[in-house]
Amino acid sequence: MSEGNSVGIVLVSHSAEVAASVAALAKGLAGGALSVPVAPAGGTEDGGLGTSAELISAAAASVDRGAGVAVLTDLGSAVLTVKALLAEGDELPDGARLVDAPFLEGAVAAVVTAATGADLDAVEAAAVEAYGYRKV
C-alpha cells in the first residue's frame, strides 16, 4: 500500500517524550509500518507539559493523506483541545476524528490496522476494541 491513501494517526500527549515513544512503539510493533503516517503531538511549544492546539493541528496536517486522520489522546485537556479544534471546523483536516481509545494499546491497534490498508472506520474500531484487552 502506498502512503498516499493511508489513514493518518496523531498521538496527543501532555508530554512530547510520551507521544514520541508511543508513536515509535506502535510503528515498531506494526513491523515498522512505513506506509502509515504517524505523528506525535506532545507537550507545549516551549517543551513543557501540556497540550498545544498548534502542535496538534500541525501534526494532523502532516499525516493527512486524504483517507482520514485518527486522533488519539492521553488525558482530559488533550481531549478538550482536540474537541475544540474539531468544533472550529477548519483547524484539522477534513475526516479528522477523535478516537475514544486507550492511548498506548489503541495507538498500536490503530497503526497495525492502518498498515493493512483499512479505512478510518476500521482503524477507529480496532483502537476502541483495545479497551477490552485483558492482561490476566
Secondary structure, 3 states (H helix, E strand, C coil): CCHHHCCEEEEEECCHHHHHHHHHHHHHHCCCCCCCCEEEEECCCCCCCCCCHHHHHHHHHHHCCCCCEEEEECCHHHHHHHHHHHHHCCCCCCCEEECCCCHHHHHHHHHHHHHCCCCHHHHHHHHHHHHHCCCC
